[in-house]
Amino acid sequence: MDLKENYTSIKNQLPPGVQLVAVSKMHPAEAVQEVYNLGQKVFGENKVQELMEKHPLLPQDIQWHLIGHLQTNKVKYIAPFIDTIQSVDSEKLLAEISKEAGKHGRTIKVLLQVKIAAEESKFGFEISEAKALFQKYLDGGFPDTEVTGLMGMATFTDDKEQVKGEFLILKGLFDELNRLKTLETLSMGMSDDFPTAIECGANSVRVGSAIFGRRDYSK
Ligand SMILES: *Cc1c(COP(=O)(O)O)cnc(C)c1O
C-alpha cells in the first residue's frame, strides 16, 4: 500500500476549496503519522476508544473529526481536544457537547448528520428535525457549540443518479439553512462517491480506504 501515491492521487482530484478529512479508522497510528508527514492535518475516526488510543501518539496539531455515532456518555472523553463532531444525530447529544465544551472553556464545532439514504439508516436527523434543531441553536440553545454545517451519507449503490439525488437533497437543506446563518461545511462523499458529492456541492469529503487501503474487519 503506497500511502504517498494514494494520498497524492486523492489530493489531485480535489478542486481548490474542498477539504479532505482523511479517515484513519482501523489503521494504525504509524499510518496516520505517514500521511501527516505528507502534509495532511485533518483526520477522521468513528470510534471514541480508537481515537483516544491514537490521539496521544500523534502530533498535537492534528484536527480530529469524529464521524461515527457518539454516545452522550462518551462526549466527556473527547471534549478536551476534538475539533469537529460530524455525527450529531440527536438534540440530547448536542446539549451534552455544549455542556462538556463549556467545562473546558472551548467551543466545539459540529455538523448535523442528516438521513438522506434510501436504505434504513439508524442515525441522523430527518430534514424537518434538522431544521428545528438548527433554529434552537440559532436561538442560543447550545452556546458552547458552533454548528458549522451538515453531514450525510448516500445509499451504497452503483446507481449514480440515485446517489446524486440524495446529495442534492442535502445541498438544498444546506442552502436553506445557510440563508439563516452562514455555514462553512457540507460534508458528503467517501472513497467511492466523492467526485459525485463534489459535483453536488460538497466542500468537505471523508476519504478512508482510497488513502489507507482496505480495512481488515477480521481483527
Ligand atoms: C468509514 C467512513 C468513511 C470513509 O469510508 P471509505 O469508503 O473508506 O472512504 C466516511 N464517512 C463515514 C461516516 C465513515 O464511517
The ligand as an ORCA input file, in Angstrom:
! r2SCAN-3c Opt
* xyz 0 1
  C     -15.614      4.888      7.201
  C     -16.310      6.148      6.893
  C     -15.908      6.952      5.809
  C     -14.778      6.566      4.859
  O     -15.163      5.491      4.078
  P     -14.252      4.980      2.847
  O     -15.213      4.263      1.990
  O     -13.214      4.105      3.436
  O     -13.683      6.177      2.192
  C     -16.571      8.137      5.602
  N     -17.580      8.527      6.397
  C     -18.005      7.797      7.440
  C     -19.124      8.298      8.268
  C     -17.386      6.579      7.716
  O     -17.822      5.850      8.752
*
